[in-house]
Amino acid sequence: MQRTTKRSHLRIQRDVIYALLLRELSSRFGKSRGGFLWVLVEPIAHVLVPVALFGFIRQRVMPGVEYPVFIVYGFMPFLLFKAICLQIVDGTNTAQGLLSYRQVLLMDVFVAKALAHCVIQAVVFLVVLTGLAMFGYDVLPPHPLELGSVLLLAAVLAFGLGLLFAAIASLIPDARAVIHVMFMPLYFASGILFPVTRFSDEWVRLLAFNPVLHLVELSRVMGLDGYQPTKYLSISYPVALALTTTVIGLMLYRQRYLARVTS
Protein backbone atom coordinates (compact mmCIF):
# COMPACT_ATOMS: atom_id res chain seq x y z
CA MET A 1 0.00 0.00 0.00
CA GLN A 2 1.17 3.49 -0.84
CA ARG A 3 1.56 5.71 2.18
CA THR A 4 -0.03 9.16 1.91
CA THR A 5 1.69 12.01 3.72
CA LYS A 6 -0.50 14.55 5.43
CA ARG A 7 0.32 18.12 4.50
CA SER A 8 0.75 20.72 7.21
CA HIS A 9 -1.49 23.77 7.46
CA LEU A 10 1.42 25.99 6.47
CA ARG A 11 2.11 23.97 3.33
CA ILE A 12 -1.58 23.98 2.38
CA GLN A 13 -1.72 27.75 2.77
CA ARG A 14 1.47 28.14 0.71
CA ASP A 15 -0.01 26.02 -2.10
CA VAL A 16 -3.28 27.96 -1.97
CA ILE A 17 -1.51 31.32 -2.19
CA TYR A 18 0.64 30.06 -5.07
CA ALA A 19 -2.44 28.88 -6.98
CA LEU A 20 -4.23 32.17 -6.33
CA LEU A 21 -1.13 34.07 -7.45
CA LEU A 22 -1.03 32.20 -10.77
CA ARG A 23 -4.76 32.80 -11.19
CA GLU A 24 -4.37 36.53 -10.55
CA LEU A 25 -1.44 36.87 -12.95
CA SER A 26 -3.30 34.95 -15.63
CA SER A 27 -6.36 37.16 -15.28
CA ARG A 28 -4.26 40.34 -15.42
CA PHE A 29 -1.99 39.50 -18.33
CA GLY A 30 -4.44 37.29 -20.18
CA LYS A 31 -3.55 34.63 -22.71
CA SER A 32 -2.91 37.07 -25.56
CA ARG A 33 -0.45 39.85 -26.25
CA GLY A 34 -3.29 42.35 -25.94
CA GLY A 35 -3.66 41.53 -22.25
CA PHE A 36 -0.02 42.33 -21.58
CA LEU A 37 -0.20 45.55 -23.61
CA TRP A 38 -3.30 46.64 -21.68
CA VAL A 39 -1.38 46.32 -18.40
CA LEU A 40 1.19 48.79 -19.79
CA VAL A 41 -1.39 51.43 -20.75
CA GLU A 42 -1.70 53.12 -17.33
CA PRO A 43 2.02 53.54 -16.48
CA ILE A 44 2.89 54.65 -20.03
CA ALA A 45 0.06 57.19 -19.91
CA HIS A 46 1.43 58.50 -16.61
CA VAL A 47 4.70 59.23 -18.41
CA LEU A 48 3.44 60.51 -21.76
CA VAL A 49 0.61 62.77 -20.57
CA PRO A 50 2.70 64.99 -18.22
CA VAL A 51 5.56 65.07 -20.70
CA ALA A 52 3.19 66.13 -23.47
CA LEU A 53 1.53 68.77 -21.28
CA PHE A 54 4.73 70.27 -19.90
CA GLY A 55 7.06 69.43 -22.77
CA PHE A 56 7.17 73.06 -23.85
CA ILE A 57 9.18 73.82 -20.74
CA ARG A 58 12.68 73.18 -21.99
CA GLN A 59 14.53 73.56 -18.73
CA ARG A 60 14.78 70.57 -16.48
CA VAL A 61 12.71 70.30 -13.31
CA MET A 62 15.95 69.97 -11.35
CA PRO A 63 19.60 70.26 -12.40
CA GLY A 64 20.77 67.00 -13.97
CA VAL A 65 17.33 65.32 -13.87
CA GLU A 66 15.36 64.61 -17.03
CA TYR A 67 11.60 65.10 -16.63
CA PRO A 68 10.46 61.65 -17.94
CA VAL A 69 12.86 59.88 -15.57
CA PHE A 70 11.72 62.16 -12.75
CA ILE A 71 8.10 61.17 -13.46
CA VAL A 72 8.86 57.43 -13.62
CA TYR A 73 10.59 57.29 -10.24
CA GLY A 74 7.71 59.28 -8.79
CA PHE A 75 4.78 57.23 -9.96
CA MET A 76 6.63 53.92 -9.47
CA PRO A 77 5.92 53.70 -5.70
CA PHE A 78 2.58 55.50 -6.07
CA LEU A 79 1.10 53.05 -8.59
CA LEU A 80 2.36 50.09 -6.57
CA PHE A 81 0.80 51.55 -3.43
CA LYS A 82 -2.49 52.32 -5.21
CA ALA A 83 -2.78 48.93 -6.92
CA ILE A 84 -2.21 46.85 -3.78
CA CYS A 85 -4.38 49.00 -1.53
CA LEU A 86 -7.40 49.09 -3.85
CA GLN A 87 -7.12 45.41 -4.76
CA ILE A 88 -7.32 44.46 -1.08
CA VAL A 89 -10.25 46.82 -0.51
CA ASP A 90 -12.12 45.27 -3.45
CA GLY A 91 -10.94 41.76 -2.60
CA THR A 92 -13.78 41.20 -0.14
CA ASN A 93 -16.25 41.36 -3.04
CA THR A 94 -14.23 39.66 -5.79
CA ALA A 95 -13.26 36.69 -3.60
CA GLN A 96 -16.76 35.47 -2.72
CA GLY A 97 -16.63 32.58 -5.18
CA LEU A 98 -13.17 31.49 -4.02
CA LEU A 99 -14.20 31.43 -0.38
CA SER A 100 -16.57 28.54 -1.11
CA TYR A 101 -13.47 26.31 -1.04
CA ARG A 102 -12.72 25.45 2.58
CA GLN A 103 -8.93 25.65 2.06
CA VAL A 104 -9.13 29.28 0.89
CA LEU A 105 -9.15 32.08 3.45
CA LEU A 106 -9.73 35.72 2.64
CA MET A 107 -6.18 36.50 3.83
CA ASP A 108 -4.86 34.10 1.19
CA VAL A 109 -6.65 36.16 -1.46
CA PHE A 110 -5.25 39.39 -0.04
CA VAL A 111 -1.67 38.08 0.02
CA ALA A 112 -1.96 36.64 -3.50
CA LYS A 113 -3.30 39.92 -4.89
CA ALA A 114 -0.50 41.89 -3.21
CA LEU A 115 2.19 39.53 -4.55
CA ALA A 116 0.64 39.53 -8.02
CA HIS A 117 0.72 43.31 -8.25
CA CYS A 118 4.30 43.39 -7.02
CA VAL A 119 5.20 41.11 -9.94
CA ILE A 120 3.06 43.06 -12.41
CA GLN A 121 4.46 46.44 -11.41
CA ALA A 122 8.02 45.08 -11.52
CA VAL A 123 7.50 43.88 -15.09
CA VAL A 124 5.76 47.10 -16.11
CA PHE A 125 8.46 49.39 -14.77
CA LEU A 126 11.21 47.26 -16.24
CA VAL A 127 9.55 47.69 -19.64
CA VAL A 128 9.05 51.44 -19.12
CA LEU A 129 12.64 52.01 -17.96
CA THR A 130 13.95 49.93 -20.86
CA GLY A 131 11.91 52.05 -23.25
CA LEU A 132 13.31 55.29 -21.80
CA ALA A 133 16.84 53.87 -21.98
CA MET A 134 16.30 53.14 -25.68
CA PHE A 135 15.49 56.83 -26.17
CA GLY A 136 18.79 57.80 -24.57
CA TYR A 137 17.68 58.60 -21.02
CA ASP A 138 19.88 57.65 -18.06
CA VAL A 139 17.52 55.45 -16.04
CA LEU A 140 19.88 53.26 -14.00
CA PRO A 141 19.34 53.91 -10.26
CA PRO A 142 22.51 54.71 -8.27
CA HIS A 143 21.12 52.81 -5.26
CA PRO A 144 19.14 49.81 -6.59
CA LEU A 145 18.98 47.83 -3.33
CA GLU A 146 17.76 50.86 -1.39
CA LEU A 147 15.22 51.54 -4.13
CA GLY A 148 13.93 47.99 -3.78
CA SER A 149 13.58 48.55 -0.03
CA VAL A 150 11.50 51.67 -0.64
CA LEU A 151 9.18 49.77 -2.99
CA LEU A 152 8.89 46.97 -0.42
CA LEU A 153 7.95 49.56 2.19
CA ALA A 154 5.31 50.94 -0.20
CA ALA A 155 3.86 47.44 -0.61
CA VAL A 156 3.74 46.80 3.16
CA LEU A 157 2.11 50.19 3.83
CA ALA A 158 -0.44 49.56 1.08
CA PHE A 159 -1.19 46.11 2.50
CA GLY A 160 -1.74 47.48 6.01
CA LEU A 161 -3.93 50.35 4.84
CA GLY A 162 -5.79 47.99 2.50
CA LEU A 163 -6.69 45.73 5.42
CA LEU A 164 -7.81 48.76 7.42
CA PHE A 165 -9.90 50.17 4.56
CA ALA A 166 -11.39 46.74 3.81
CA ALA A 167 -12.61 46.47 7.40
CA ILE A 168 -14.12 49.97 7.18
CA ALA A 169 -15.78 49.14 3.85
CA SER A 170 -17.31 46.00 5.36
CA LEU A 171 -18.98 48.18 7.99
CA ILE A 172 -19.81 51.10 5.66
CA PRO A 173 -20.26 49.83 2.07
CA ASP A 174 -20.33 53.38 0.63
CA ALA A 175 -16.83 53.98 2.01
CA ARG A 176 -15.39 51.87 -0.82
CA ALA A 177 -16.30 54.52 -3.40
CA VAL A 178 -14.82 57.26 -1.21
CA ILE A 179 -11.57 55.32 -0.88
CA HIS A 180 -11.31 55.01 -4.67
CA VAL A 181 -11.91 58.72 -5.20
CA MET A 182 -9.38 59.58 -2.48
CA PHE A 183 -6.50 58.47 -4.68
CA MET A 184 -7.02 61.31 -7.16
CA PRO A 185 -6.11 64.16 -4.75
CA LEU A 186 -3.48 61.86 -3.23
CA TYR A 187 -1.79 61.70 -6.65
CA PHE A 188 -1.35 65.48 -6.75
CA ALA A 189 -0.46 65.69 -3.04
CA SER A 190 2.40 63.22 -3.43
CA GLY A 191 4.65 65.35 -5.64
CA ILE A 192 4.36 63.15 -8.72
CA LEU A 193 4.37 65.91 -11.35
CA PHE A 194 6.68 68.47 -9.73
CA PRO A 195 9.20 68.44 -6.88
CA VAL A 196 7.54 69.63 -3.67
CA THR A 197 10.54 71.87 -3.02
CA ARG A 198 8.90 74.32 -5.45
CA PHE A 199 6.09 74.94 -2.97
CA SER A 200 6.20 77.18 0.08
CA ASP A 201 7.49 75.81 3.36
CA GLU A 202 4.02 75.94 4.94
CA TRP A 203 2.51 73.81 2.17
CA VAL A 204 5.33 71.28 2.26
CA ARG A 205 4.95 70.91 6.01
CA LEU A 206 1.26 70.03 5.51
CA LEU A 207 1.96 67.71 2.58
CA ALA A 208 4.51 65.85 4.71
CA PHE A 209 1.63 64.26 6.65
CA ASN A 210 1.02 62.22 3.49
CA PRO A 211 3.15 59.05 3.81
CA VAL A 212 3.11 58.46 0.05
CA LEU A 213 4.99 61.74 -0.42
CA HIS A 214 7.85 60.30 1.63
CA LEU A 215 7.83 57.12 -0.48
CA VAL A 216 7.96 59.17 -3.69
CA GLU A 217 10.80 61.32 -2.39
CA LEU A 218 12.73 58.29 -1.16
CA SER A 219 12.26 56.59 -4.53
CA ARG A 220 13.76 59.59 -6.31
CA VAL A 221 16.63 59.87 -3.86
CA MET A 222 17.53 56.22 -4.54
CA GLY A 223 16.78 56.33 -8.26
CA LEU A 224 18.07 59.74 -9.37
CA ASP A 225 21.68 60.75 -8.99
CA GLY A 226 21.99 64.08 -7.14
CA TYR A 227 18.27 64.49 -6.37
CA GLN A 228 17.63 66.99 -3.56
CA PRO A 229 14.55 66.00 -1.52
CA THR A 230 12.48 68.11 0.83
CA LYS A 231 13.95 68.76 4.26
CA TYR A 232 10.85 67.14 5.80
CA LEU A 233 11.71 63.76 4.29
CA SER A 234 11.53 60.94 6.84
CA ILE A 235 11.78 57.19 6.47
CA SER A 236 10.70 56.50 10.06
CA TYR A 237 7.24 58.01 9.44
CA PRO A 238 6.10 55.61 6.66
CA VAL A 239 7.81 52.68 8.45
CA ALA A 240 5.95 53.40 11.70
CA LEU A 241 2.69 53.90 9.82
CA ALA A 242 3.18 50.67 7.85
CA LEU A 243 3.73 48.66 11.04
CA THR A 244 0.83 50.31 12.86
CA THR A 245 -1.71 49.91 10.05
CA THR A 246 -0.65 46.30 9.43
CA VAL A 247 -1.09 45.35 13.09
CA ILE A 248 -4.45 47.13 13.35
CA GLY A 249 -5.55 45.73 9.99
CA LEU A 250 -4.72 42.16 11.05
CA MET A 251 -6.62 42.65 14.30
CA LEU A 252 -9.68 43.93 12.44
CA TYR A 253 -9.38 41.11 9.92
CA ARG A 254 -9.39 38.55 12.72
CA GLN A 255 -12.42 40.18 14.30
CA ARG A 256 -14.42 40.80 11.11
CA TYR A 257 -13.55 37.81 8.90
CA LEU A 258 -11.64 35.01 10.60
CA ALA A 259 -14.02 34.81 13.53
CA ARG A 260 -16.95 34.72 11.10
CA VAL A 261 -15.39 31.86 9.09
CA THR A 262 -14.43 29.73 12.09
CA SER A 263 -17.71 30.23 13.96
Number of C-alpha atoms within 10 A of each C-alpha: 3 4 5 6 6 8 9 9 10 9 11 14 17 13 14 17 22 17 13 22 22 14 14 19 17 13 11 16 17 15 10 8 9 11 14 15 13 12 17 19 11 12 17 16 11 18 19 13 11 15 16 9 9 11 13 8 10 8 11 11 15 14 10 11 17 16 22 20 21 24 22 24 25 25 25 23 27 24 18 22 27 21 21 27 30 22 20 28 25 17 19 19 11 13 15 11 8 14 16 10 9 8 13 17 19 19 20 21 24 25 17 23 26 27 20 22 22 19 14 20 20 15 13 21 18 12 14 19 19 15 14 16 14 11 9 9 16 15 22 14 17 14 14 13 11 16 21 14 14 23 23 16 20 29 25 23 27 27 29 24 25 29 28 23 22 29 22 18 19 16 11 10 12 11 15 18 10 11 17 14 11 11 14 10 9 17 17 12 18 24 22 23 22 16 21 20 14 12 11 9 14 8 12 19 15 10 19 20 13 15 20 24 28 26 30 26 27 25 29 27 20 21 24 22 16 14 18 14 16 18 11 12 17 16 14 10 15 22 17 12 16 21 15 14 21 21 15 15 22 17 15 17 19 14 12 16 16 16 10 10 12 6 5
